[in-house]
Amino acid sequence: MPNAPTTGNGRPAKRARSKRAAAADHLDLEQLLGVLTAIRKGDFSMRMPVAKTGVAGKVADTLNEIAELNQEMAQELE
């Protein structure tokens, strides 16, 4: 039976995540900046993609909630 791959310190190496899983837990900073800039200018229709997981997913979901709440408030004020 072959030995499991190890890191330089002798510990077992972690399995590499698939590219799809890594992409799902990654924020596109240009996209994030675009959404934040639109919201700052009063365009609350911009949203982050919802197919994110992990911390990136939580950030995207929270930003989308903020945009939605601001959009509702702006409509009520009109």
mmJSON file of the N, C-alpha and C atoms, coordinates in Angstrom:
{"data_MODEL":{"atom_site":{
"group_PDB":["ATOM","ATOM","ATOM","ATOM","ATOM","ATOM","ATOM","ATOM","ATOM","ATOM","ATOM","ATOM","ATOM","ATOM","ATOM","ATOM","ATOM","ATOM","ATOM","ATOM","ATOM","ATOM","ATOM","ATOM","ATOM","ATOM","ATOM","ATOM","ATOM","ATOM","ATOM","ATOM","ATOM","ATOM","ATOM","ATOM","ATOM","ATOM","ATOM","ATOM","ATOM","ATOM","ATOM","ATOM","ATOM","ATOM","ATOM","ATOM","ATOM","ATOM","ATOM","ATOM","ATOM","ATOM","ATOM","ATOM","ATOM","ATOM","ATOM","ATOM","ATOM","ATOM","ATOM","ATOM","ATOM","ATOM","ATOM","ATOM","ATOM","ATOM","ATOM","ATOM","ATOM","ATOM","ATOM","ATOM","ATOM","ATOM","ATOM","ATOM","ATOM","ATOM","ATOM","ATOM","ATOM","ATOM","ATOM","ATOM","ATOM","ATOM","ATOM","ATOM","ATOM","ATOM","ATOM","ATOM","ATOM","ATOM","ATOM","ATOM","ATOM","ATOM","ATOM","ATOM","ATOM","ATOM","ATOM","ATOM","ATOM","ATOM","ATOM","ATOM","ATOM","ATOM","ATOM","ATOM","ATOM","ATOM","ATOM","ATOM","ATOM","ATOM","ATOM","ATOM","ATOM","ATOM","ATOM","ATOM","ATOM","ATOM","ATOM","ATOM","ATOM","ATOM","ATOM","ATOM","ATOM","ATOM","ATOM","ATOM","ATOM","ATOM","ATOM","ATOM","ATOM","ATOM","ATOM","ATOM","ATOM","ATOM","ATOM","ATOM","ATOM","ATOM","ATOM","ATOM","ATOM","ATOM","ATOM","ATOM","ATOM","ATOM","ATOM","ATOM","ATOM","ATOM","ATOM","ATOM","ATOM","ATOM","ATOM","ATOM","ATOM","ATOM","ATOM","ATOM","ATOM","ATOM","ATOM","ATOM","ATOM","ATOM","ATOM","ATOM","ATOM","ATOM","ATOM","ATOM","ATOM","ATOM","ATOM","ATOM","ATOM","ATOM","ATOM","ATOM","ATOM","ATOM","ATOM","ATOM","ATOM","ATOM","ATOM","ATOM","ATOM","ATOM","ATOM","ATOM","ATOM","ATOM","ATOM","ATOM","ATOM","ATOM","ATOM","ATOM","ATOM","ATOM","ATOM","ATOM","ATOM","ATOM","ATOM","ATOM","ATOM","ATOM","ATOM","ATOM","ATOM","ATOM","ATOM","ATOM","ATOM","ATOM"],
"id":[1,2,3,4,5,6,7,8,9,10,11,12,13,14,15,16,17,18,19,20,21,22,23,24,25,26,27,28,29,30,31,32,33,34,35,36,37,38,39,40,41,42,43,44,45,46,47,48,49,50,51,52,53,54,55,56,57,58,59,60,61,62,63,64,65,66,67,68,69,70,71,72,73,74,75,76,77,78,79,80,81,82,83,84,85,86,87,88,89,90,91,92,93,94,95,96,97,98,99,100,101,102,103,104,105,106,107,108,109,110,111,112,113,114,115,116,117,118,119,120,121,122,123,124,125,126,127,128,129,130,131,132,133,134,135,136,137,138,139,140,141,142,143,144,145,146,147,148,149,150,151,152,153,154,155,156,157,158,159,160,161,162,163,164,165,166,167,168,169,170,171,172,173,174,175,176,177,178,179,180,181,182,183,184,185,186,187,188,189,190,191,192,193,194,195,196,197,198,199,200,201,202,203,204,205,206,207,208,209,210,211,212,213,214,215,216,217,218,219,220,221,222,223,224,225,226,227,228,229,230,231,232,233,234],
"type_symbol":["N","C","C","N","C","C","N","C","C","N","C","C","N","C","C","N","C","C","N","C","C","N","C","C","N","C","C","N","C","C","N","C","C","N","C","C","N","C","C","N","C","C","N","C","C","N","C","C","N","C","C","N","C","C","N","C","C","N","C","C","N","C","C","N","C","C","N","C","C","N","C","C","N","C","C","N","C","C","N","C","C","N","C","C","N","C","C","N","C","C","N","C","C","N","C","C","N","C","C","N","C","C","N","C","C","N","C","C","N","C","C","N","C","C","N","C","C","N","C","C","N","C","C","N","C","C","N","C","C","N","C","C","N","C","C","N","C","C","N","C","C","N","C","C","N","C","C","N","C","C","N","C","C","N","C","C","N","C","C","N","C","C","N","C","C","N","C","C","N","C","C","N","C","C","N","C","C","N","C","C","N","C","C","N","C","C","N","C","C","N","C","C","N","C","C","N","C","C","N","C","C","N","C","C","N","C","C","N","C","C","N","C","C","N","C","C","N","C","C","N","C","C","N","C","C","N","C","C","N","C","C","N","C","C"],
"label_atom_id":["N","CA","C","N","CA","C","N","CA","C","N","CA","C","N","CA","C","N","CA","C","N","CA","C","N","CA","C","N","CA","C","N","CA","C","N","CA","C","N","CA","C","N","CA","C","N","CA","C","N","CA","C","N","CA","C","N","CA","C","N","CA","C","N","CA","C","N","CA","C","N","CA","C","N","CA","C","N","CA","C","N","CA","C","N","CA","C","N","CA","C","N","CA","C","N","CA","C","N","CA","C","N","CA","C","N","CA","C","N","CA","C","N","CA","C","N","CA","C","N","CA","C","N","CA","C","N","CA","C","N","CA","C","N","CA","C","N","CA","C","N","CA","C","N","CA","C","N","CA","C","N","CA","C","N","CA","C","N","CA","C","N","CA","C","N","CA","C","N","CA","C","N","CA","C","N","CA","C","N","CA","C","N","CA","C","N","CA","C","N","CA","C","N","CA","C","N","CA","C","N","CA","C","N","CA","C","N","CA","C","N","CA","C","N","CA","C","N","CA","C","N","CA","C","N","CA","C","N","CA","C","N","CA","C","N","CA","C","N","CA","C","N","CA","C","N","CA","C","N","CA","C","N","CA","C","N","CA","C","N","CA","C","N","CA","C","N","CA","C","N","CA","C"],
"label_alt_id":[null,null,null,null,null,null,null,null,null,null,null,null,null,null,null,null,null,null,null,null,null,null,null,null,null,null,null,null,null,null,null,null,null,null,null,null,null,null,null,null,null,null,null,null,null,null,null,null,null,null,null,null,null,null,null,null,null,null,null,null,null,null,null,null,null,null,null,null,null,null,null,null,null,null,null,null,null,null,null,null,null,null,null,null,null,null,null,null,null,null,null,null,null,null,null,null,null,null,null,null,null,null,null,null,null,null,null,null,null,null,null,null,null,null,null,null,null,null,null,null,null,null,null,null,null,null,null,null,null,null,null,null,null,null,null,null,null,null,null,null,null,null,null,null,null,null,null,null,null,null,null,null,null,null,null,null,null,null,null,null,null,null,null,null,null,null,null,null,null,null,null,null,null,null,null,null,null,null,null,null,null,null,null,null,null,null,null,null,null,null,null,null,null,null,null,null,null,null,null,null,null,null,null,null,null,null,null,null,null,null,null,null,null,null,null,null,null,null,null,null,null,null,null,null,null,null,null,null,null,null,null,null,null,null],
"label_comp_id":["MET","MET","MET","PRO","PRO","PRO","ASN","ASN","ASN","ALA","ALA","ALA","PRO","PRO","PRO","THR","THR","THR","THR","THR","THR","GLY","GLY","GLY","ASN","ASN","ASN","GLY","GLY","GLY","ARG","ARG","ARG","PRO","PRO","PRO","ALA","ALA","ALA","LYS","LYS","LYS","ARG","ARG","ARG","ALA","ALA","ALA","ARG","ARG","ARG","SER","SER","SER","LYS","LYS","LYS","ARG","ARG","ARG","ALA","ALA","ALA","ALA","ALA","ALA","ALA","ALA","ALA","ALA","ALA","ALA","ASP","ASP","ASP","HIS","HIS","HIS","LEU","LEU","LEU","ASP","ASP","ASP","LEU","LEU","LEU","GLU","GLU","GLU","GLN","GLN","GLN","LEU","LEU","LEU","LEU","LEU","LEU","GLY","GLY","GLY","VAL","VAL","VAL","LEU","LEU","LEU","THR","THR","THR","ALA","ALA","ALA","ILE","ILE","ILE","ARG","ARG","ARG","LYS","LYS","LYS","GLY","GLY","GLY","ASP","ASP","ASP","PHE","PHE","PHE","SER","SER","SER","MET","MET","MET","ARG","ARG","ARG","MET","MET","MET","PRO","PRO","PRO","VAL","VAL","VAL","ALA","ALA","ALA","LYS","LYS","LYS","THR","THR","THR","GLY","GLY","GLY","VAL","VAL","VAL","ALA","ALA","ALA","GLY","GLY","GLY","LYS","LYS","LYS","VAL","VAL","VAL","ALA","ALA","ALA","ASP","ASP","ASP","THR","THR","THR","LEU","LEU","LEU","ASN","ASN","ASN","GLU","GLU","GLU","ILE","ILE","ILE","ALA","ALA","ALA","GLU","GLU","GLU","LEU","LEU","LEU","ASN","ASN","ASN","GLN","GLN","GLN","GLU","GLU","GLU","MET","MET","MET","ALA","ALA","ALA","GLN","GLN","GLN","GLU","GLU","GLU","LEU","LEU","LEU","GLU","GLU","GLU"],
"label_asym_id":["A","A","A","A","A","A","A","A","A","A","A","A","A","A","A","A","A","A","A","A","A","A","A","A","A","A","A","A","A","A","A","A","A","A","A","A","A","A","A","A","A","A","A","A","A","A","A","A","A","A","A","A","A","A","A","A","A","A","A","A","A","A","A","A","A","A","A","A","A","A","A","A","A","A","A","A","A","A","A","A","A","A","A","A","A","A","A","A","A","A","A","A","A","A","A","A","A","A","A","A","A","A","A","A","A","A","A","A","A","A","A","A","A","A","A","A","A","A","A","A","A","A","A","A","A","A","A","A","A","A","A","A","A","A","A","A","A","A","A","A","A","A","A","A","A","A","A","A","A","A","A","A","A","A","A","A","A","A","A","A","A","A","A","A","A","A","A","A","A","A","A","A","A","A","A","A","A","A","A","A","A","A","A","A","A","A","A","A","A","A","A","A","A","A","A","A","A","A","A","A","A","A","A","A","A","A","A","A","A","A","A","A","A","A","A","A","A","A","A","A","A","A","A","A","A","A","A","A","A","A","A","A","A","A"],
"label_entity_id":["1","1","1","1","1","1","1","1","1","1","1","1","1","1","1","1","1","1","1","1","1","1","1","1","1","1","1","1","1","1","1","1","1","1","1","1","1","1","1","1","1","1","1","1","1","1","1","1","1","1","1","1","1","1","1","1","1","1","1","1","1","1","1","1","1","1","1","1","1","1","1","1","1","1","1","1","1","1","1","1","1","1","1","1","1","1","1","1","1","1","1","1","1","1","1","1","1","1","1","1","1","1","1","1","1","1","1","1","1","1","1","1","1","1","1","1","1","1","1","1","1","1","1","1","1","1","1","1","1","1","1","1","1","1","1","1","1","1","1","1","1","1","1","1","1","1","1","1","1","1","1","1","1","1","1","1","1","1","1","1","1","1","1","1","1","1","1","1","1","1","1","1","1","1","1","1","1","1","1","1","1","1","1","1","1","1","1","1","1","1","1","1","1","1","1","1","1","1","1","1","1","1","1","1","1","1","1","1","1","1","1","1","1","1","1","1","1","1","1","1","1","1","1","1","1","1","1","1","1","1","1","1","1","1"],
"label_seq_id":[1,1,1,2,2,2,3,3,3,4,4,4,5,5,5,6,6,6,7,7,7,8,8,8,9,9,9,10,10,10,11,11,11,12,12,12,13,13,13,14,14,14,15,15,15,16,16,16,17,17,17,18,18,18,19,19,19,20,20,20,21,21,21,22,22,22,23,23,23,24,24,24,25,25,25,26,26,26,27,27,27,28,28,28,29,29,29,30,30,30,31,31,31,32,32,32,33,33,33,34,34,34,35,35,35,36,36,36,37,37,37,38,38,38,39,39,39,40,40,40,41,41,41,42,42,42,43,43,43,44,44,44,45,45,45,46,46,46,47,47,47,48,48,48,49,49,49,50,50,50,51,51,51,52,52,52,53,53,53,54,54,54,55,55,55,56,56,56,57,57,57,58,58,58,59,59,59,60,60,60,61,61,61,62,62,62,63,63,63,64,64,64,65,65,65,66,66,66,67,67,67,68,68,68,69,69,69,70,70,70,71,71,71,72,72,72,73,73,73,74,74,74,75,75,75,76,76,76,77,77,77,78,78,78],
"pdbx_PDB_ins_code":[null,null,null,null,null,null,null,null,null,null,null,null,null,null,null,null,null,null,null,null,null,null,null,null,null,null,null,null,null,null,null,null,null,null,null,null,null,null,null,null,null,null,null,null,null,null,null,null,null,null,null,null,null,null,null,null,null,null,null,null,null,null,null,null,null,null,null,null,null,null,null,null,null,null,null,null,null,null,null,null,null,null,null,null,null,null,null,null,null,null,null,null,null,null,null,null,null,null,null,null,null,null,null,null,null,null,null,null,null,null,null,null,null,null,null,null,null,null,null,null,null,null,null,null,null,null,null,null,null,null,null,null,null,null,null,null,null,null,null,null,null,null,null,null,null,null,null,null,null,null,null,null,null,null,null,null,null,null,null,null,null,null,null,null,null,null,null,null,null,null,null,null,null,null,null,null,null,null,null,null,null,null,null,null,null,null,null,null,null,null,null,null,null,null,null,null,null,null,null,null,null,null,null,null,null,null,null,null,null,null,null,null,null,null,null,null,null,null,null,null,null,null,null,null,null,null,null,null,null,null,null,null,null,null],
"Cartn_x":[0.85,0.0,0.889,0.706,1.571,1.319,2.354,2.226,1.431,0.681,-0.069,0.916,0.617,1.519,1.629,2.818,3.039,3.571,3.431,4.009,5.459,6.174,7.581,7.81,6.796,6.958,6.512,6.244,5.871,4.399,3.604,2.168,1.504,0.385,-0.324,-0.783,-0.604,-1.039,-2.556,-3.142,-4.585,-4.927,-6.081,-6.542,-6.869,-6.484,-6.805,-8.298,-8.917,-10.332,-10.468,-11.599,-11.848,-11.897,-11.646,-11.69,-13.077,-14.096,-15.472,-15.73,-15.278,-15.478,-14.688,-13.472,-12.656,-13.306,-13.857,-14.502,-15.762,-16.467,-17.699,-17.421,-16.209,-15.845,-14.854,-15.01,-14.112,-14.936,-14.614,-15.31,-14.539,-15.246,-14.663,-14.655,-13.467,-13.385,-13.858,-13.655,-14.149,-15.673,-16.271,-17.723,-18.247,-17.579,-17.963,-17.886,-16.803,-16.661,-17.751,-18.1,-19.169,-20.497,-20.815,-22.076,-22.052,-20.954,-20.852,-20.945,-20.303,-20.345,-21.766,-22.457,-23.837,-24.725,-24.563,-25.36,-25.063,-23.787,-23.416,-24.084,-24.26,-24.879,-26.405,-26.97,-28.416,-29.056,-28.25,-28.779,-28.789,-29.953,-30.071,-30.477,-30.486,-30.871,-29.706,-28.487,-27.31,-27.246,-26.856,-26.731,-25.487,-25.004,-23.912,-24.521,-23.749,-24.256,-24.563,-25.59,-26.006,-25.409,-24.61,-24.057,-22.751,-22.498,-21.27,-21.487,-20.396,-20.46,-19.458,-19.475,-18.502,-18.631,-17.502,-17.481,-17.9,-17.448,-17.819,-19.341,-19.979,-21.434,-22.131,-21.584,-22.178,-22.032,-20.88,-20.669,-21.651,-21.753,-22.658,-24.104,-24.528,-25.901,-26.192,-25.257,-25.447,-25.527,-24.642,-24.68,-25.989,-26.436,-27.699,-28.87,-28.849,-29.901,-29.887,-28.712,-28.585,-29.144,-28.783,-29.278,-30.798,-31.342,-32.792,-33.51,-32.992,-33.608,-33.548,-32.424,-32.301,-33.228,-33.388,-34.286,-35.721,-36.122,-37.479,-37.681,-36.684,-36.797,-36.901,-36.093,-36.136,-37.505,-38.087,-39.424,-40.486,-40.364,-41.321,-41.219,-40.015,-39.819,-40.352,-40.332,-40.877,-42.369],
"Cartn_y":[-1.182,0.0,1.235,2.206,3.378,4.319,5.048,6.032,7.231,7.855,9.057,10.198,11.112,12.241,13.084,13.623,14.453,15.805,16.767,18.084,18.036,19.121,19.169,18.903,19.095,18.881,17.481,16.609,15.242,15.016,16.075,15.94,15.503,14.787,14.391,15.626,15.594,16.706,16.714,17.91,18.026,17.754,17.165,16.937,18.263,18.397,19.61,19.627,20.783,20.904,21.007,20.598,20.709,22.181,22.457,23.847,24.438,23.616,24.086,24.49,23.672,23.982,25.23,25.356,26.532,27.789,27.702,28.857,29.257,28.292,28.585,29.31,29.208,29.876,31.007,31.675,32.759,33.944,35.122,36.327,36.956,37.337,38.112,39.561,40.078,41.418,42.506,42.332,43.329,43.346,42.169,42.077,42.691,42.388,42.951,44.471,45.005,46.454,47.048,46.364,46.854,46.948,45.926,45.928,47.016,47.123,48.15,49.555,49.779,51.092,51.426,50.445,50.671,51.019,50.285,50.552,51.947,52.33,53.667,54.755,54.485,55.458,55.384,54.475,54.381,53.341,52.559,51.478,50.206,49.894,48.755,47.481,47.512,46.326,45.357,45.799,44.944,43.92,42.693,41.621,40.796,40.143,39.183,37.835,36.96,35.629,34.85,34.022,33.282,31.881,31.489,30.128,30.003,30.894,30.865,30.071,29.512,28.767,29.356,28.877,29.311,30.792,31.391,32.813,33.666,33.304,34.072,34.08,32.954,32.874,33.736,33.746,34.574,36.054,36.452,37.849,38.225,37.372,37.647,37.727,36.785,36.79,38.03,38.414,39.587,40.861,40.988,42.168,42.213,41.077,41.026,41.422,40.996,41.386,42.894,43.46,44.908,45.663,45.206,45.853,45.758,44.596,44.405,45.299,45.369,46.219,47.692,48.118,49.507,49.795,48.84,49.011,49.162,48.339,48.435,49.77,50.22,51.483,52.655,52.611,53.679,53.737,52.55,52.514,53.06,52.769,53.289,54.808,55.328,56.776,57.525,56.859,57.501,57.596],
"Cartn_z":[0.0,0.0,0.0,-0.946,-1.018,0.152,0.508,1.579,1.082,1.992,1.644,1.42,0.483,0.263,1.524,1.753,2.929,2.511,3.421,3.21,3.669,3.537,3.926,5.401,6.238,7.679,8.106,7.148,7.468,7.724,7.733,7.946,6.641,6.748,5.527,4.754,3.438,2.594,2.508,2.492,2.33,0.879,0.672,-0.695,-1.348,-2.577,-3.32,-3.617,-3.401,-3.731,-5.244,-5.718,-7.147,-7.529,-8.793,-9.263,-9.077,-9.264,-9.1,-7.647,-6.684,-5.268,-4.881,-5.393,-5.092,-5.66,-6.849,-7.473,-6.718,-6.14,-5.418,-4.114,-3.594,-2.343,-2.602,-3.739,-4.116,-4.588,-4.098,-4.541,-5.686,-6.721,-7.806,-7.329,-7.031,-6.445,-7.401,-8.693,-9.652,-9.655,-9.573,-9.519,-8.22,-7.113,-5.822,-5.855,-6.41,-6.508,-7.377,-8.463,-9.333,-8.612,-7.824,-7.072,-6.001,-5.281,-4.24,-4.825,-5.967,-6.618,-7.063,-7.627,-8.061,-6.866,-5.777,-4.578,-4.038,-4.026,-3.552,-4.388,-5.693,-6.594,-6.586,-5.777,-5.664,-6.564,-7.292,-8.117,-7.281,-6.715,-5.817,-6.545,-7.874,-8.643,-8.836,-8.609,-8.794,-7.665,-8.013,-7.028,-7.302,-6.278,-6.407,-6.786,-7.469,-7.795,-6.516,-6.572,-5.378,-5.305,-6.275,-6.305,-5.523,-4.6,-3.815,-2.532,-2.008,-0.754,0.22,1.434,2.443,2.756,3.103,3.461,2.27,1.071,-0.126,-0.294,-0.045,-0.144,0.882,2.094,3.148,2.82,2.299,1.907,0.794,-0.227,-1.346,-0.869,-0.045,0.463,1.295,2.143,3.003,2.172,1.193,0.32,-0.462,-0.951,-1.679,-0.784,0.472,1.417,1.653,1.814,2.021,0.82,-0.383,-1.6,-1.673,-1.35,-1.407,-0.393,0.823,1.846,1.457,0.897,0.457,-0.714,-1.615,-2.749,-2.256,-1.297,-0.737,-0.042,0.723,1.436,0.453,-0.609,-1.614,-2.283,-2.555,-3.18,-2.238,-0.944,0.03,0.146,0.083,0.194,-1.032,-2.17,-3.38,-3.254],
"occupancy":[1.0,1.0,1.0,1.0,1.0,1.0,1.0,1.0,1.0,1.0,1.0,1.0,1.0,1.0,1.0,1.0,1.0,1.0,1.0,1.0,1.0,1.0,1.0,1.0,1.0,1.0,1.0,1.0,1.0,1.0,1.0,1.0,1.0,1.0,1.0,1.0,1.0,1.0,1.0,1.0,1.0,1.0,1.0,1.0,1.0,1.0,1.0,1.0,1.0,1.0,1.0,1.0,1.0,1.0,1.0,1.0,1.0,1.0,1.0,1.0,1.0,1.0,1.0,1.0,1.0,1.0,1.0,1.0,1.0,1.0,1.0,1.0,1.0,1.0,1.0,1.0,1.0,1.0,1.0,1.0,1.0,1.0,1.0,1.0,1.0,1.0,1.0,1.0,1.0,1.0,1.0,1.0,1.0,1.0,1.0,1.0,1.0,1.0,1.0,1.0,1.0,1.0,1.0,1.0,1.0,1.0,1.0,1.0,1.0,1.0,1.0,1.0,1.0,1.0,1.0,1.0,1.0,1.0,1.0,1.0,1.0,1.0,1.0,1.0,1.0,1.0,1.0,1.0,1.0,1.0,1.0,1.0,1.0,1.0,1.0,1.0,1.0,1.0,1.0,1.0,1.0,1.0,1.0,1.0,1.0,1.0,1.0,1.0,1.0,1.0,1.0,1.0,1.0,1.0,1.0,1.0,1.0,1.0,1.0,1.0,1.0,1.0,1.0,1.0,1.0,1.0,1.0,1.0,1.0,1.0,1.0,1.0,1.0,1.0,1.0,1.0,1.0,1.0,1.0,1.0,1.0,1.0,1.0,1.0,1.0,1.0,1.0,1.0,1.0,1.0,1.0,1.0,1.0,1.0,1.0,1.0,1.0,1.0,1.0,1.0,1.0,1.0,1.0,1.0,1.0,1.0,1.0,1.0,1.0,1.0,1.0,1.0,1.0,1.0,1.0,1.0,1.0,1.0,1.0,1.0,1.0,1.0,1.0,1.0,1.0,1.0,1.0,1.0,1.0,1.0,1.0,1.0,1.0,1.0],
"B_iso_or_equiv":[0.0,0.0,0.0,0.0,0.0,0.0,0.0,0.0,0.0,0.0,0.0,0.0,0.0,0.0,0.0,0.0,0.0,0.0,0.0,0.0,0.0,0.0,0.0,0.0,0.0,0.0,0.0,0.0,0.0,0.0,0.0,0.0,0.0,0.0,0.0,0.0,0.0,0.0,0.0,0.0,0.0,0.0,0.0,0.0,0.0,0.0,0.0,0.0,0.0,0.0,0.0,0.0,0.0,0.0,0.0,0.0,0.0,0.0,0.0,0.0,0.0,0.0,0.0,0.0,0.0,0.0,0.0,0.0,0.0,0.0,0.0,0.0,0.0,0.0,0.0,0.0,0.0,0.0,0.0,0.0,0.0,0.0,0.0,0.0,0.0,0.0,0.0,0.0,0.0,0.0,0.0,0.0,0.0,0.0,0.0,0.0,0.0,0.0,0.0,0.0,0.0,0.0,0.0,0.0,0.0,0.0,0.0,0.0,0.0,0.0,0.0,0.0,0.0,0.0,0.0,0.0,0.0,0.0,0.0,0.0,0.0,0.0,0.0,0.0,0.0,0.0,0.0,0.0,0.0,0.0,0.0,0.0,0.0,0.0,0.0,0.0,0.0,0.0,0.0,0.0,0.0,0.0,0.0,0.0,0.0,0.0,0.0,0.0,0.0,0.0,0.0,0.0,0.0,0.0,0.0,0.0,0.0,0.0,0.0,0.0,0.0,0.0,0.0,0.0,0.0,0.0,0.0,0.0,0.0,0.0,0.0,0.0,0.0,0.0,0.0,0.0,0.0,0.0,0.0,0.0,0.0,0.0,0.0,0.0,0.0,0.0,0.0,0.0,0.0,0.0,0.0,0.0,0.0,0.0,0.0,0.0,0.0,0.0,0.0,0.0,0.0,0.0,0.0,0.0,0.0,0.0,0.0,0.0,0.0,0.0,0.0,0.0,0.0,0.0,0.0,0.0,0.0,0.0,0.0,0.0,0.0,0.0,0.0,0.0,0.0,0.0,0.0,0.0,0.0,0.0,0.0,0.0,0.0,0.0],
"pdbx_formal_charge":[null,null,null,null,null,null,null,null,null,null,null,null,null,null,null,null,null,null,null,null,null,null,null,null,null,null,null,null,null,null,null,null,null,null,null,null,null,null,null,null,null,null,null,null,null,null,null,null,null,null,null,null,null,null,null,null,null,null,null,null,null,null,null,null,null,null,null,null,null,null,null,null,null,null,null,null,null,null,null,null,null,null,null,null,null,null,null,null,null,null,null,null,null,null,null,null,null,null,null,null,null,null,null,null,null,null,null,null,null,null,null,null,null,null,null,null,null,null,null,null,null,null,null,null,null,null,null,null,null,null,null,null,null,null,null,null,null,null,null,null,null,null,null,null,null,null,null,null,null,null,null,null,null,null,null,null,null,null,null,null,null,null,null,null,null,null,null,null,null,null,null,null,null,null,null,null,null,null,null,null,null,null,null,null,null,null,null,null,null,null,null,null,null,null,null,null,null,null,null,null,null,null,null,null,null,null,null,null,null,null,null,null,null,null,null,null,null,null,null,null,null,null,null,null,null,null,null,null,null,null,null,null,null,null],
"auth_seq_id":[1,1,1,2,2,2,3,3,3,4,4,4,5,5,5,6,6,6,7,7,7,8,8,8,9,9,9,10,10,10,11,11,11,12,12,12,13,13,13,14,14,14,15,15,15,16,16,16,17,17,17,18,18,18,19,19,19,20,20,20,21,21,21,22,22,22,23,23,23,24,24,24,25,25,25,26,26,26,27,27,27,28,28,28,29,29,29,30,30,30,31,31,31,32,32,32,33,33,33,34,34,34,35,35,35,36,36,36,37,37,37,38,38,38,39,39,39,40,40,40,41,41,41,42,42,42,43,43,43,44,44,44,45,45,45,46,46,46,47,47,47,48,48,48,49,49,49,50,50,50,51,51,51,52,52,52,53,53,53,54,54,54,55,55,55,56,56,56,57,57,57,58,58,58,59,59,59,60,60,60,61,61,61,62,62,62,63,63,63,64,64,64,65,65,65,66,66,66,67,67,67,68,68,68,69,69,69,70,70,70,71,71,71,72,72,72,73,73,73,74,74,74,75,75,75,76,76,76,77,77,77,78,78,78],
"auth_comp_id":["MET","MET","MET","PRO","PRO","PRO","ASN","ASN","ASN","ALA","ALA","ALA","PRO","PRO","PRO","THR","THR","THR","THR","THR","THR","GLY","GLY","GLY","ASN","ASN","ASN","GLY","GLY","GLY","ARG","ARG","ARG","PRO","PRO","PRO","ALA","ALA","ALA","LYS","LYS","LYS","ARG","ARG","ARG","ALA","ALA","ALA","ARG","ARG","ARG","SER","SER","SER","LYS","LYS","LYS","ARG","ARG","ARG","ALA","ALA","ALA","ALA","ALA","ALA","ALA","ALA","ALA","ALA","ALA","ALA","ASP","ASP","ASP","HIS","HIS","HIS","LEU","LEU","LEU","ASP","ASP","ASP","LEU","LEU","LEU","GLU","GLU","GLU","GLN","GLN","GLN","LEU","LEU","LEU","LEU","LEU","LEU","GLY","GLY","GLY","VAL","VAL","VAL","LEU","LEU","LEU","THR","THR","THR","ALA","ALA","ALA","ILE","ILE","ILE","ARG","ARG","ARG","LYS","LYS","LYS","GLY","GLY","GLY","ASP","ASP","ASP","PHE","PHE","PHE","SER","SER","SER","MET","MET","MET","ARG","ARG","ARG","MET","MET","MET","PRO","PRO","PRO","VAL","VAL","VAL","ALA","ALA","ALA","LYS","LYS","LYS","THR","THR","THR","GLY","GLY","GLY","VAL","VAL","VAL","ALA","ALA","ALA","GLY","GLY","GLY","LYS","LYS","LYS","VAL","VAL","VAL","ALA","ALA","ALA","ASP","ASP","ASP","THR","THR","THR","LEU","LEU","LEU","ASN","ASN","ASN","GLU","GLU","GLU","ILE","ILE","ILE","ALA","ALA","ALA","GLU","GLU","GLU","LEU","LEU","LEU","ASN","ASN","ASN","GLN","GLN","GLN","GLU","GLU","GLU","MET","MET","MET","ALA","ALA","ALA","GLN","GLN","GLN","GLU","GLU","GLU","LEU","LEU","LEU","GLU","GLU","GLU"],
"auth_asym_id":["A","A","A","A","A","A","A","A","A","A","A","A","A","A","A","A","A","A","A","A","A","A","A","A","A","A","A","A","A","A","A","A","A","A","A","A","A","A","A","A","A","A","A","A","A","A","A","A","A","A","A","A","A","A","A","A","A","A","A","A","A","A","A","A","A","A","A","A","A","A","A","A","A","A","A","A","A","A","A","A","A","A","A","A","A","A","A","A","A","A","A","A","A","A","A","A","A","A","A","A","A","A","A","A","A","A","A","A","A","A","A","A","A","A","A","A","A","A","A","A","A","A","A","A","A","A","A","A","A","A","A","A","A","A","A","A","A","A","A","A","A","A","A","A","A","A","A","A","A","A","A","A","A","A","A","A","A","A","A","A","A","A","A","A","A","A","A","A","A","A","A","A","A","A","A","A","A","A","A","A","A","A","A","A","A","A","A","A","A","A","A","A","A","A","A","A","A","A","A","A","A","A","A","A","A","A","A","A","A","A","A","A","A","A","A","A","A","A","A","A","A","A","A","A","A","A","A","A","A","A","A","A","A","A"],
"auth_atom_id":["N","CA","C","N","CA","C","N","CA","C","N","CA","C","N","CA","C","N","CA","C","N","CA","C","N","CA","C","N","CA","C","N","CA","C","N","CA","C","N","CA","C","N","CA","C","N","CA","C","N","CA","C","N","CA","C","N","CA","C","N","CA","C","N","CA","C","N","CA","C","N","CA","C","N","CA","C","N","CA","C","N","CA","C","N","CA","C","N","CA","C","N","CA","C","N","CA","C","N","CA","C","N","CA","C","N","CA","C","N","CA","C","N","CA","C","N","CA","C","N","CA","C","N","CA","C","N","CA","C","N","CA","C","N","CA","C","N","CA","C","N","CA","C","N","CA","C","N","CA","C","N","CA","C","N","CA","C","N","CA","C","N","CA","C","N","CA","C","N","CA","C","N","CA","C","N","CA","C","N","CA","C","N","CA","C","N","CA","C","N","CA","C","N","CA","C","N","CA","C","N","CA","C","N","CA","C","N","CA","C","N","CA","C","N","CA","C","N","CA","C","N","CA","C","N","CA","C","N","CA","C","N","CA","C","N","CA","C","N","CA","C","N","CA","C","N","CA","C","N","CA","C","N","CA","C","N","CA","C","N","CA","C","N","CA","C","N","CA","C","N","CA","C"],
"pdbx_PDB_model_num":[1,1,1,1,1,1,1,1,1,1,1,1,1,1,1,1,1,1,1,1,1,1,1,1,1,1,1,1,1,1,1,1,1,1,1,1,1,1,1,1,1,1,1,1,1,1,1,1,1,1,1,1,1,1,1,1,1,1,1,1,1,1,1,1,1,1,1,1,1,1,1,1,1,1,1,1,1,1,1,1,1,1,1,1,1,1,1,1,1,1,1,1,1,1,1,1,1,1,1,1,1,1,1,1,1,1,1,1,1,1,1,1,1,1,1,1,1,1,1,1,1,1,1,1,1,1,1,1,1,1,1,1,1,1,1,1,1,1,1,1,1,1,1,1,1,1,1,1,1,1,1,1,1,1,1,1,1,1,1,1,1,1,1,1,1,1,1,1,1,1,1,1,1,1,1,1,1,1,1,1,1,1,1,1,1,1,1,1,1,1,1,1,1,1,1,1,1,1,1,1,1,1,1,1,1,1,1,1,1,1,1,1,1,1,1,1,1,1,1,1,1,1,1,1,1,1,1,1,1,1,1,1,1,1]
}}}
